[in-house]
Amino acid sequence: MGEEGVTTNHLAQETSPYLVQHAHNPVDWYAWGEEALEKSRREDKPIFLSIGYSACHWCHVMAHESFEDPDTAALLNDAFVSIKVDREERPDLDALYMRSVALMTGQGGWPLTVFLTPELKPFFGGTYFPKEERWGMPSFRQVLRGVQAAYRDKRDEVEGSSGQILDAVRRSFRTEGPAVMPGVGAAASAREAILDRFDSAAGGFGRGPKFPQPPLLAFLLDEASRTGDPDLREKVLFTLRRMEAGGVRDQVGGGFHRYAVDGDWIVPHYEKMLYDNAQLASLYFRAYTLTEEKLYGRVAEGILDDMNASMARSGGGFVAALDADSEGEEGKFYVWTCDDIISELGSEDGRLVATLYGLGSGPTLADRTLHRVQTWAEASRREGQEEDALRDRLQRAFGLLRKARERRVPPGVDTKVLTDWNALAATAFLDGYLATSKADYLRTGLRTLSLIWERCWGEGRLFHVWDGAKARVPGFLSDWAYAALAEWRAYEATGDGVHLSRVETLLKGAMDRFRDGSEGRWVDAPASGAGGRLLIPVRDTDDGVLPSPLAVIARMFWLWERLAGAPWAGEELDRLLNAEGPALAANPGAQPLLAALCTQRALASVEVVVSAPSMEEAWPLLKAARRAALPGALVLPLVAGRLDAGRWETAPLFRDRSDSGPARAYVCVGGMCGLPARTAEDVAERLAGR
């Protein structure tokens, strides 16, 4: 008990916002750690493991229904050792036991509900269970009594089942087969597999719930550029336009919610995740760079504006997520009625917003979610205004709605700083700078990277979490890989060699920690990894809502091999690709980013080095090269006096290339270099089709 009779449990001293949410439950929760694991072994009680995250709506529902219920808590406290895990802090535990539940039940999700033997082997699981029996689901207390009885009365069966499940998980983490180097056709196979799931009616993949999945869209956009396929390019751009118009985008704030519950992007699940918004900003900036269409640039900038407004921490960096709920109701902060809109904007502009953005008079979320139901051209004709004037009018209206929304009770905020997600955020702002030349974006991207090194680096390694006071949880492959990519992008944006030194540090550190033996396989988390033992190493090579860290680190080895001429990077990449060959052949659509790397690596390499006395003078040539070059090309600055006190001037890509005199671009294809190009037009011409 806490002060004045308030119940507290072992989570009261934790810093994870998700764990702290449960600190006053009557359930005797423990965090994952030796104290809880030893209690399970000592008392021979099974472990009830509950995994979720602070922005998870159904996690809140199950907490209110069951974990705050004294009778349910008494059953848990008597028969189990209850452990609560924040999946964002411990993605390794989440991946291991999510895979277990998926193999047991055919599905997964959060809250994740798993029962373990004291040896940590899973033997039963599911996701959300209701307090009372409904929807064809047993009540949570029925589940608890059934598990308790099975553990007590059928122990041999439980032990045998748990061993079989663990063996199945172990097998699922690796595809067996002879080592083989994937060839030039890998990307085409992945493309065909992904397009089989494309929704031609609304864009994206599948029918709903529908997630944006930026890595898959980025892959297809790069494939469209590489192959020159206009239909493929239009599929991606169509998806981006449909998402931009849908309720999955916070039309007032500018950012994106996590996913749409329907197939048409209309009704979102209202939580906002840092990783979604960072990746979508980068993707829309990529579309803007390729097409020069203002729409994509405006969307990308709106995302960054919303990240700054709603997710930036005062001390630097970005929070992990915003809750879906406020005042106990999903989406309450974000939804509007027609009366709300007219009250804030007046009848004329209120009517415009209500009509253009599909507000109805009914009680459903679809009626109250802003989602554009007319194209800009249709609205322009109806209002008798030019599109740009109409957009300006709506921008002013949304500014008023933002101010009105600030008077509402905001959703909860998960304040922790995650290294990997902040690296994606840094990359997004740097991509914004490369696309727009806006200095504020550069400053934010570099400041976010500085925060990672100042607060999440220590003892020669990266940590995964900054909780506002200290860094915790040794980093996973995603932390090292995404940070290396962000540092590479920082070099592209600044020409400052300190970022190259950091890339090298991260690549070598990752090799030491995440290679699983000499055969070339990598893991996301070793069994001895982050703050508590795992039964088996965890690896997930699929690209989905996040890019596979394996694919990112593989690309970084390829880039590094070409820039630095480092044999170790090329050798490591060869081993990695050989080891992943069987998995790519078996299911190419699951690993499109790695497939793209295999194809690009098999083609003639393209490198462009722009040498100049300053970044300002290099900029026009760099911009022209970035727009004209195909995916996989290197476009790098070589700026006088900026290569980290001369350390990198002898790198093969920079050797014998003067950074004095007027700006010039060295364009090399397949190792053959012509005379330096002096103009943007010349650069674009030489790169045409390359």
SESETI-5870 format. One record per residue (C-alpha): residue number from 0; y negated, z negated, x. Coordinates in steps of 0.2 Angstrom, whole numbers, plus 2048, in hexadecimal, padded with zeros to 3 digits. Last residue first. Layout:
<recs>
REC;n;y;z;x
REC;NUM;Y;Z;X $
...
</recs>
This chain:
<recs>
REC;n;y;z;x
REC;689;7E2;943;86D $
REC;688;7DE;94F;85F $
REC;687;7CC;950;864 $
REC;686;7CA;945;873 $
REC;685;7C1;951;87E $
REC;684;7B5;957;870 $
REC;683;7B1;945;86B $
REC;682;7AC;941;87D $
REC;681;7A2;950;87F $
REC;680;798;94C;86F $
REC;679;795;93B;875 $
REC;678;78D;941;885 $
REC;677;790;940;897 $
REC;676;7A3;943;899 $
REC;675;7AB;940;8AA $
REC;674;7B4;94E;8B2 $
REC;673;7C6;94F;8AC $
REC;672;7D4;943;8AE $
REC;671;7E7;946;8AD $
REC;670;7F2;936;8AB $
REC;669;7F9;93C;89A $
REC;668;7E7;93E;894 $
REC;667;7D8;937;89D $
REC;666;7C6;937;897 $
REC;665;7BA;92F;8A4 $
REC;664;7AA;92C;89A $
REC;663;799;92C;8A2 $
REC;662;789;920;8A1 $
REC;661;77C;924;8AE $
REC;660;77D;91D;8BF $
REC;659;787;90E;8C5 $
REC;658;798;909;8BD $
REC;657;7A1;914;8C9 $
REC;656;7B4;918;8C6 $
REC;655;7BE;917;8D6 $
REC;654;7CA;90A;8CE $
REC;653;7C7;906;8BB $
REC;652;7D7;90B;8B3 $
REC;651;7E1;906;8C2 $
REC;650;7DA;8F4;8C3 $
REC;649;7CF;8F3;8D3 $
REC;648;7C0;8EE;8CA $
REC;647;7C9;8E0;8C1 $
REC;646;7C4;8D1;8CC $
REC;645;7B2;8D6;8D0 $
REC;644;7AA;8C7;8CB $
REC;643;7B1;8C7;8BA $
REC;642;7AF;8DA;8B6 $
REC;641;79D;8D9;8B0 $
REC;640;793;8DF;8BF $
REC;639;791;8F1;8B9 $
REC;638;799;8F5;8A9 $
REC;637;7AA;8FD;8A7 $
REC;636;7AD;8FF;894 $
REC;635;7BE;903;88D $
REC;634;7C6;90F;880 $
REC;633;7D9;90F;882 $
REC;632;7E2;91B;876 $
REC;631;7F0;914;86B $
REC;630;7E9;91A;85B $
REC;629;7E0;92B;85D $
REC;628;7CF;92C;865 $
REC;627;7C0;934;85C $
REC;626;7B8;924;855 $
REC;625;7BB;919;864 $
REC;624;7B5;927;870 $
REC;623;7A5;92A;867 $
REC;622;7A1;917;866 $
REC;621;7A5;915;879 $
REC;620;79A;924;87D $
REC;619;78B;91D;873 $
REC;618;78E;90B;879 $
REC;617;78E;90E;88C $
REC;616;77B;90D;88E $
REC;615;77A;8FD;884 $
REC;614;78A;8F6;88D $
REC;613;780;8F7;89D $
REC;612;781;900;8AE $
REC;611;78D;90C;8A7 $
REC;610;7A0;911;8A8 $
REC;609;7A9;917;899 $
REC;608;7BC;916;89C $
REC;607;7C6;921;890 $
REC;606;7D9;920;890 $
REC;605;7E6;92B;887 $
REC;604;7F8;92A;88A $
REC;603;804;939;886 $
REC;602;810;934;879 $
REC;601;81F;928;87A $
REC;600;814;919;87A $
REC;599;80C;91E;86A $
REC;598;81D;91F;861 $
REC;597;823;90E;868 $
REC;596;813;906;863 $
REC;595;813;90D;852 $
REC;594;825;906;850 $
REC;593;81F;8F5;855 $
REC;592;811;8F5;848 $
REC;591;81D;8FC;83B $
REC;590;82A;8ED;83D $
REC;589;832;8EB;82C $
REC;588;831;8FD;827 $
REC;587;83C;901;836 $
REC;586;84B;8F8;82F $
REC;585;85B;8FB;838 $
REC;584;854;906;846 $
REC;583;846;8FA;849 $
REC;582;852;8EB;84A $
REC;581;85E;8F4;856 $
REC;580;84F;8F9;861 $
REC;579;848;8E7;862 $
REC;578;851;8E3;873 $
REC;577;84C;8F4;87B $
REC;576;83A;8F1;875 $
REC;575;839;8E0;87D $
REC;574;841;8E5;88D $
REC;573;836;8F4;88F $
REC;572;826;8E9;88B $
REC;571;82B;8DD;898 $
REC;570;82D;8EA;8A5 $
REC;569;81D;8F2;8A1 $
REC;568;814;8E1;8A2 $
REC;567;81C;8DD;8B2 $
REC;566;817;8EE;8BA $
REC;565;804;8E9;8B8 $
REC;564;7FA;8F9;8B9 $
REC;563;7EB;8EF;8B3 $
REC;562;7E5;8FA;8A5 $
REC;561;7F5;903;8A0 $
REC;560;801;8F4;8A2 $
REC;559;7F4;8E9;899 $
REC;558;7F3;8F5;88A $
REC;557;806;8F6;889 $
REC;556;809;8E3;88B $
REC;555;7FB;8E0;87D $
REC;554;805;8EB;872 $
REC;553;815;8E1;874 $
REC;552;80B;8D1;871 $
REC;551;805;8D8;860 $
REC;550;816;8DE;85B $
REC;549;81E;8CE;85F $
REC;548;810;8C4;856 $
REC;547;815;8CE;846 $
REC;546;805;8D3;83D $
REC;545;801;8C8;82E $
REC;544;802;8CB;81C $
REC;543;812;8D5;820 $
REC;542;818;8DB;831 $
REC;541;82A;8D5;835 $
REC;540;830;8CD;845 $
REC;539;833;8BC;840 $
REC;538;83A;8B0;84D $
REC;537;83F;89E;84D $
REC;536;84A;896;85B $
REC;535;858;88B;854 $
REC;534;85A;879;84F $
REC;533;848;876;851 $
REC;532;841;867;85A $
REC;531;830;85F;857 $
REC;530;81E;861;85E $
REC;529;81E;873;860 $
REC;528;82C;87B;86A $
REC;527;83D;876;86F $
REC;526;846;882;864 $
REC;525;83A;890;86A $
REC;524;82C;896;85E $
REC;523;828;8A8;85A $
REC;522;837;8AE;864 $
REC;521;838;8BD;870 $
REC;520;847;8C7;875 $
REC;519;847;8D1;885 $
REC;518;858;8CE;88C $
REC;517;853;8C1;899 $
REC;516;853;8B2;88E $
REC;515;849;8AE;87E $
REC;514;837;8B3;884 $
REC;513;82B;8A8;87B $
REC;512;824;89B;887 $
REC;511;823;8A3;899 $
REC;510;81F;8B4;892 $
REC;509;811;8AD;887 $
REC;508;809;8A5;896 $
REC;507;809;8B6;89F $
REC;506;801;8BF;891 $
REC;505;7F4;8B1;88D $
REC;504;7EE;8B0;89F $
REC;503;7ED;8C3;8A1 $
REC;502;7E3;8C4;891 $
REC;501;7D7;8B6;897 $
REC;500;7D4;8BF;8A7 $
REC;499;7D0;8CF;89D $
REC;498;7C4;8C5;893 $
REC;497;7BB;8BE;8A2 $
REC;496;7B8;8D0;8A7 $
REC;495;7A9;8D3;89B $
REC;494;7A9;8E5;895 $
REC;493;7A1;8DD;885 $
REC;492;7A9;8E5;875 $
REC;491;7B9;8EC;87D $
REC;490;7BB;8DC;887 $
REC;489;7B9;8D2;877 $
REC;488;7C6;8DD;86F $
REC;487;7D2;8D8;87D $
REC;486;7CE;8C6;87A $
REC;485;7D2;8C8;868 $
REC;484;7E3;8D0;86C $
REC;483;7E7;8C2;878 $
REC;482;7E3;8B5;86B $
REC;481;7EE;8BE;85E $
REC;480;7FD;8BD;86A $
REC;479;7FB;8AC;871 $
REC;478;7F8;8A4;860 $
REC;477;805;8AE;857 $
REC;476;812;8AA;865 $
REC;475;810;898;860 $
REC;474;804;88B;867 $
REC;473;809;879;86B $
REC;472;804;86E;85C $
REC;471;7F4;864;85D $
REC;470;7E2;867;864 $
REC;469;7D6;858;861 $
REC;468;7C9;851;856 $
REC;467;7C4;85F;849 $
REC;466;7D7;863;845 $
REC;465;7D9;870;852 $
REC;464;7EA;878;84F $
REC;463;7F5;884;859 $
REC;462;7F3;87E;86B $
REC;461;7F2;88A;879 $
REC;460;7F8;886;88A $
REC;459;7F3;881;89C $
REC;458;7F2;86F;898 $
REC;457;7E4;873;88C $
REC;456;7DE;881;881 $
REC;455;7DA;87E;86E $
REC;454;7C9;877;870 $
REC;453;7BF;880;87D $
REC;452;7CA;890;87E $
REC;451;7CB;892;86B $
REC;450;7B9;88D;869 $
REC;449;7B4;89A;875 $
REC;448;7BD;8A7;86B $
REC;447;7B4;8A3;85C $
REC;446;7A3;8A4;865 $
REC;445;7A8;8B5;86B $
REC;444;7AB;8BB;85A $
REC;443;79C;8B3;853 $
REC;442;790;8BA;860 $
REC;441;797;8CB;85E $
REC;440;795;8CB;84C $
REC;439;783;8C5;84D $
REC;438;77F;8D3;859 $
REC;437;782;8E1;84C $
REC;436;788;8F0;855 $
REC;435;790;8F7;845 $
REC;434;7A2;8FB;848 $
REC;433;7A5;8F3;859 $
REC;432;79C;8E4;852 $
REC;431;7A7;8E3;843 $
REC;430;7B6;8E5;84D $
REC;429;7B0;8D6;858 $
REC;428;7AE;8CC;847 $
REC;427;7BF;8D0;842 $
REC;426;7C7;8CC;853 $
REC;425;7BF;8BB;853 $
REC;424;7C6;8B8;841 $
REC;423;7D7;8BE;847 $
REC;422;7D6;8B1;856 $
REC;421;7D1;8A4;849 $
REC;420;7E1;8A7;840 $
REC;419;7EB;8A5;850 $
REC;418;7E2;896;856 $
REC;417;7E2;88C;845 $
REC;416;7D3;882;841 $
REC;415;7D6;874;834 $
REC;414;7C9;873;826 $
REC;413;7D4;877;817 $
REC;412;7C7;878;80A $
REC;411;7C8;873;7F8 $
REC;410;7C0;87E;7EB $
REC;409;7AD;87C;7E7 $
REC;408;7A6;872;7D8 $
REC;407;799;87E;7D1 $
REC;406;787;87F;7D6 $
REC;405;78A;88B;7E4 $
REC;404;791;897;7D7 $
REC;403;77F;899;7D0 $
REC;402;779;89E;7E2 $
REC;401;787;8AA;7E3 $
REC;400;783;8B1;7D2 $
REC;399;771;8B4;7D7 $
REC;398;777;8BD;7E7 $
REC;397;783;8C7;7DC $
REC;396;774;8CD;7D1 $
REC;395;76A;8D3;7E1 $
REC;394;77A;8DC;7E7 $
REC;393;77C;8E4;7D6 $
REC;392;76A;8EB;7D7 $
REC;391;76D;8F1;7E9 $
REC;390;77D;8FA;7E3 $
REC;389;775;902;7D5 $
REC;388;767;909;7E0 $
REC;387;774;90F;7EC $
REC;386;77D;918;7DE $
REC;385;76E;920;7D7 $
REC;384;76A;91A;7C6 $
REC;383;76C;921;7B4 $
REC;382;776;911;7AF $
REC;381;785;91B;7A8 $
REC;380;784;928;7B6 $
REC;379;783;91B;7C4 $
REC;378;791;911;7BC $
REC;377;79D;920;7BC $
REC;376;798;924;7CE $
REC;375;79B;912;7D3 $
REC;374;7AC;913;7CC $
REC;373;7AF;909;7BC $
REC;372;7BA;8FA;7B8 $
REC;371;7B4;8EF;7C6 $
REC;370;7BC;8DE;7C7 $
REC;369;7B4;8CE;7C3 $
REC;368;7C0;8C1;7BC $
REC;367;7BD;8B9;7AB $
REC;366;7C7;8C5;7A0 $
REC;365;7D5;8C6;7AC $
REC;364;7D5;8B3;7AE $
REC;363;7D9;8B2;79B $
REC;362;7CE;8AA;78E $
REC;361;7C8;8BA;786 $
REC;360;7B6;8C1;784 $
REC;359;7B8;8CE;792 $
REC;358;7B0;8D1;7A3 $
REC;357;7B5;8E2;7AA $
REC;356;7A9;8E3;7BA $
REC;355;79E;8F1;7B4 $
REC;354;79C;8EB;7A3 $
REC;353;799;8D9;7A7 $
REC;352;78E;8DD;7B6 $
REC;351;783;8E9;7AC $
REC;350;782;8DE;79D $
REC;349;77C;8CF;7A8 $
REC;348;76F;8DB;7B1 $
REC;347;767;8DF;7A0 $
REC;346;76A;8CE;797 $
REC;345;764;8C2;7A4 $
REC;344;76D;8BF;7B5 $
REC;343;773;8AD;7B4 $
REC;342;775;8AA;7A1 $
REC;341;77B;8BC;79F $
REC;340;789;8B9;7AC $
REC;339;78E;8A8;7A5 $
REC;338;78E;8AF;793 $
REC;337;799;8BE;799 $
REC;336;7A5;8B1;7A0 $
REC;335;7A8;8AE;7B2 $
REC;334;7B6;8A9;7BF $
REC;333;7B4;8A4;7D1 $
REC;332;7B3;891;7D2 $
REC;331;7C0;88F;7C3 $
REC;330;7CD;899;7CC $
REC;329;7DB;88D;7C9 $
REC;328;7D6;87E;7C0 $
REC;327;7D7;86C;7C7 $
REC;326;7C4;86A;7C9 $
REC;325;7C6;878;7D6 $
REC;324;7D6;882;7D9 $
REC;323;7DA;891;7E4 $
REC;322;7D6;887;7F4 $
REC;321;7CD;88E;803 $
REC;320;7D6;891;813 $
REC;319;7D7;88F;826 $
REC;318;7C6;88A;82B $
REC;317;7BC;894;837 $
REC;316;7B5;892;848 $
REC;315;7A6;889;84E $
REC;314;79F;877;84C $
REC;313;798;87A;83A $
REC;312;7A8;882;835 $
REC;311;7A8;893;82E $
REC;310;7B3;897;81E $
REC;309;7A7;899;80F $
REC;308;797;8A1;815 $
REC;307;79C;8A8;826 $
REC;306;7AD;8AE;81E $
REC;305;7A3;8B5;810 $
REC;304;797;8BF;81B $
REC;303;7A6;8C6;825 $
REC;302;7AE;8CC;815 $
REC;301;79E;8D4;80F $
REC;300;79C;8DD;81F $
REC;299;7AD;8E4;81D $
REC;298;7AA;8E9;80B $
REC;297;799;8F1;810 $
REC;296;7A1;8FB;81E $
REC;295;7AF;902;813 $
REC;294;7A2;907;806 $
REC;293;796;90F;812 $
REC;292;7A2;91E;816 $
REC;291;7A2;922;829 $
REC;290;7B4;927;826 $
REC;289;7BD;921;836 $
REC;288;7B2;913;83B $
REC;287;7B0;90D;829 $
REC;286;7C3;90D;827 $
REC;285;7C5;903;837 $
REC;284;7B7;8F7;831 $
REC;283;7C1;8F5;820 $
REC;282;7D1;8F0;82A $
REC;281;7C8;8E4;836 $
REC;280;7C0;8DB;827 $
REC;279;7D1;8DB;81E $
REC;278;7D9;8D3;82D $
REC;277;7CC;8C5;82E $
REC;276;7CC;8C2;81B $
REC;275;7DF;8C1;81A $
REC;274;7E0;8B5;829 $
REC;273;7D3;8A9;822 $
REC;272;7DC;8A7;812 $
REC;271;7D3;8A6;801 $
REC;270;7DC;89E;7F2 $
REC;269;7D8;8A7;7E1 $
REC;268;7E9;8AE;7DD $
REC;267;7E1;8BE;7D7 $
REC;266;7E0;8C7;7C6 $
REC;265;7DB;8D9;7C8 $
REC;264;7E4;8E1;7D7 $
REC;263;7ED;8ED;7CC $
REC;262;7FF;8E7;7CE $
REC;261;7FC;8D5;7C7 $
REC;260;7FB;8C4;7D0 $
REC;259;7EF;8CB;7DC $
REC;258;7EF;8C4;7EE $
REC;257;7E7;8B8;7FA $
REC;256;7D5;8B9;7F4 $
REC;255;7C9;8C5;7FD $
REC;254;7B7;8C2;803 $
REC;253;7A7;8C9;7FC $
REC;252;7A0;8B9;7F3 $
REC;251;79C;8C1;7E2 $
REC;250;7A9;8CE;7E1 $
REC;249;7B7;8C2;7E8 $
REC;248;7C3;8D0;7EC $
REC;247;7D4;8CE;7E3 $
REC;246;7CA;8D1;7D4 $
REC;245;7CB;8E3;7D7 $
REC;244;7BE;8F0;7DD $
REC;243;7C0;8ED;7F0 $
REC;242;7D3;8ED;7ED $
REC;241;7D3;8FE;7E5 $
REC;240;7C7;905;7F2 $
REC;239;7D2;8FF;800 $
REC;238;7E2;906;7F8 $
REC;237;7DA;917;7F5 $
REC;236;7D5;916;808 $
REC;235;7E7;913;80D $
REC;234;7EE;921;801 $
REC;233;7E0;92C;807 $
REC;232;7E5;92B;819 $
REC;231;7F7;930;814 $
REC;230;7F1;93F;80B $
REC;229;7E6;944;819 $
REC;228;7F4;945;826 $
REC;227;7ED;947;837 $
REC;226;7FD;940;83F $
REC;225;7F4;933;84A $
REC;224;7E6;930;83E $
REC;223;7F1;92E;82F $
REC;222;7FD;923;83A $
REC;221;7EE;918;83E $
REC;220;7EA;916;82C $
REC;219;7FC;912;828 $
REC;218;7FE;905;835 $
REC;217;7ED;8FD;82F $
REC;216;7F4;8FD;81D $
REC;215;804;8F4;823 $
REC;214;7FB;8E7;82D $
REC;213;7EE;8E4;81F $
REC;212;7FC;8DE;813 $
REC;211;7F0;8DE;803 $
REC;210;7FC;8D3;7F9 $
REC;209;802;8D8;7E7 $
REC;208;80B;8CD;7DB $
REC;207;80E;8DA;7D6 $
REC;206;813;8EC;7D5 $
REC;205;819;8F1;7E6 $
REC;204;80E;8F6;7F5 $
REC;203;7FC;8FA;7F5 $
REC;202;7F3;906;7EB $
REC;201;7F0;906;7D8 $
REC;200;7FA;915;7D1 $
REC;199;802;91B;7E1 $
REC;198;80A;90B;7E4 $
REC;197;812;90D;7F5 $
REC;196;824;905;7F8 $
REC;195;82C;915;7FE $
REC;194;81C;917;809 $
REC;193;822;909;813 $
REC;192;833;910;818 $
REC;191;82B;921;81B $
REC;190;81E;91A;827 $
REC;189;82B;910;830 $
REC;188;836;91F;834 $
REC;187;827;929;839 $
REC;186;821;91B;845 $
REC;185;832;91A;84D $
REC;184;833;92D;850 $
REC;183;82D;92C;862 $
REC;182;83B;922;868 $
REC;181;842;910;867 $
REC;180;84A;90A;877 $
REC;179;85C;904;874 $
REC;178;865;8F4;878 $
REC;177;876;8F3;86F $
REC;176;876;8EB;85F $
REC;175;873;8DA;856 $
REC;174;864;8D7;84B $
REC;173;85D;8C6;84E $
REC;172;855;8B8;843 $
REC;171;861;8BC;835 $
REC;170;870;8B6;83F $
REC;169;868;8A5;842 $
REC;168;864;8A3;830 $
REC;167;876;8A7;82B $
REC;166;87D;89B;838 $
REC;165;871;88E;830 $
REC;164;877;891;81F $
REC;163;889;890;825 $
REC;162;886;87F;82D $
REC;161;87E;879;81E $
REC;160;88C;87E;813 $
REC;159;899;875;81D $
REC;158;88F;865;81E $
REC;157;88C;865;80B $
REC;156;89E;869;808 $
REC;155;8A4;85B;813 $
REC;154;897;84F;80B $
REC;153;89D;852;7F9 $
REC;152;89A;841;7F1 $
REC;151;88A;83A;7F9 $
REC;150;881;84A;7FE $
REC;149;886;852;7EE $
REC;148;881;844;7E3 $
REC;147;870;843;7EC $
REC;146;86D;855;7EA $
REC;145;871;855;7D8 $
REC;144;866;846;7D5 $
REC;143;858;84E;7DE $
REC;142;85A;85F;7D5 $
REC;141;85A;856;7C4 $
REC;140;84A;84D;7C9 $
REC;139;842;85D;7CD $
REC;138;846;864;7BC $
REC;137;852;872;7BB $
REC;136;84B;884;7B8 $
REC;135;84E;88F;7AA $
REC;134;83C;890;7A6 $
REC;133;83C;87D;7A3 $
REC;132;844;86D;7A8 $
REC;131;837;860;7AB $
REC;130;82E;85C;7BB $
REC;129;82E;86E;7C0 $
REC;128;836;874;7D0 $
REC;127;82C;87F;7DC $
REC;126;836;887;7EA $
REC;125;848;886;7ED $
REC;124;854;87D;7F8 $
REC;123;866;876;7FD $
REC;122;870;874;80D $
REC;121;864;875;81B $
REC;120;869;86E;82C $
REC;119;85D;862;833 $
REC;118;86B;857;83B $
REC;117;866;849;82E $
REC;116;86C;856;822 $
REC;115;85E;860;81A $
REC;114;857;863;808 $
REC;113;84A;871;806 $
REC;112;83C;873;7FA $
REC;111;82E;880;7FF $
REC;110;81F;87F;7F5 $
REC;109;81D;88D;7F7 $
REC;108;827;89C;7F7 $
REC;107;839;8A3;7FA $
REC;106;845;8AE;7F2 $
REC;105;858;8B3;7F2 $
REC;104;85E;8A1;7EF $
REC;103;867;89C;7FE $
REC;102;862;8A9;80B $
REC;101;850;8A7;805 $
REC;100;851;894;806 $
REC;99;857;895;818 $
REC;98;84A;8A2;81D $
REC;97;83D;896;816 $
REC;96;845;889;820 $
REC;95;843;891;831 $
REC;94;832;89A;82D $
REC;93;82A;88A;827 $
REC;92;830;880;835 $
REC;91;829;88C;841 $
REC;90;819;88E;837 $
REC;89;815;87C;83B $
REC;88;802;87A;839 $
REC;87;800;887;82B $
REC;86;810;881;823 $
REC;85;80A;870;821 $
REC;84;819;865;820 $
REC;83;81E;856;815 $
REC;82;82E;84C;819 $
REC;81;837;841;80D $
REC;80;846;837;813 $
REC;79;851;837;804 $
REC;78;85B;82C;7F8 $
REC;77;850;81D;7F3 $
REC;76;83F;824;7F7 $
REC;75;842;834;7EE $
REC;74;848;82C;7DE $
REC;73;83A;81F;7DF $
REC;72;82E;82E;7E1 $
REC;71;835;837;7D2 $
REC;70;832;827;7C7 $
REC;69;821;824;7CF $
REC;68;81A;835;7CB $
REC;67;80D;83B;7D7 $
REC;66;81A;846;7E1 $
REC;65;821;84D;7D1 $
REC;64;814;855;7C5 $
REC;63;804;854;7CF $
REC;62;80D;859;7DF $
REC;61;816;867;7D7 $
REC;60;806;86E;7D0 $
REC;59;7FD;86C;7E0 $
REC;58;80A;875;7EA $
REC;57;80A;882;7DC $
REC;56;7F7;886;7E0 $
REC;55;7F9;887;7F3 $
REC;54;7E9;885;7FC $
REC;53;7EE;875;805 $
REC;52;7FE;87C;80C $
REC;51;811;87A;808 $
REC;50;821;873;80F $
REC;49;82C;865;807 $
REC;48;83B;85F;810 $
REC;47;846;853;807 $
REC;46;851;84C;816 $
REC;45;862;845;812 $
REC;44;865;833;815 $
REC;43;871;82C;823 $
REC;42;866;81D;825 $
REC;41;865;81E;838 $
REC;40;865;831;838 $
REC;39;858;833;82A $
REC;38;84D;826;832 $
REC;37;84E;82E;843 $
REC;36;848;83F;83B $
REC;35;839;836;833 $
REC;34;834;82D;843 $
REC;33;838;83C;84E $
REC;32;82B;847;845 $
REC;31;827;851;836 $
REC;30;81A;847;82C $
REC;29;821;839;821 $
REC;28;81F;837;80E $
REC;27;824;827;805 $
REC;26;821;82F;7F4 $
REC;25;815;824;7EA $
REC;24;808;832;7EF $
REC;23;7F8;82B;7F8 $
REC;22;7FA;835;808 $
REC;21;7FE;845;7FF $
REC;20;7EE;84E;800 $
REC;19;7EE;848;812 $
REC;18;7FC;853;816 $
REC;17;7F3;863;810 $
REC;16;7E3;85E;819 $
REC;15;7ED;85C;829 $
REC;14;7E5;84E;832 $
REC;13;7F3;841;830 $
REC;12;7F1;82E;830 $
REC;11;7F4;82C;81D $
REC;10;803;837;81E $
REC;9;80F;828;821 $
REC;8;80C;821;80F $
REC;7;7FE;81A;805 $
REC;6;7FD;812;7F4 $
REC;5;7EC;80B;7EF $
REC;4;7EE;7F8;7EB $
REC;3;7DC;7F3;7F0 $
REC;2;7DE;7FA;802 $
REC;1;7EE;804;806 $
REC;0;800;800;800 $
</recs>
